Amino acid sequence: MHYRFVEVEGGEDDLERVANEWRAKGYELFQAVYKTTYRWVLVFKRADQA
């Protein structure tokens, strides 16, 4: 599987914006990992892979 790891700093709107940007590139959100307040790592995988 092909994964992308993206660090995001911000609130819920920022997480949604980044998720939408990667969805448009053919990825789907696989997991969100909380690091600290307002810091996340989003894990995306190719949408066409199981």
C-alpha positions, 0 to 999 in steps of 0.5 A, spaced: 500 500 500 502 507 498 501 511 504 502 519 505 504 522 512 502 529 513 503 533 519 497 538 520 497 544 525 491 547 527 483 546 528 478 542 525 477 546 519 484 545 518 484 538 518 478 538 514 481 542 509 487 538 508 483 531 508 479 534 502 486 537 498 488 529 499 482 526 497 482 530 490 489 527 489 486 520 490 487 519 497 483 517 503 484 519 510 486 512 513 488 515 520 489 521 524 494 521 530 494 526 535 500 529 537 499 535 541 494 541 542 492 543 535 498 538 532 496 532 528 499 527 523 494 525 518 495 518 514 492 517 507 492 511 503 491 511 495 483 511 494 484 505 489 487 500 494 484 496 499 
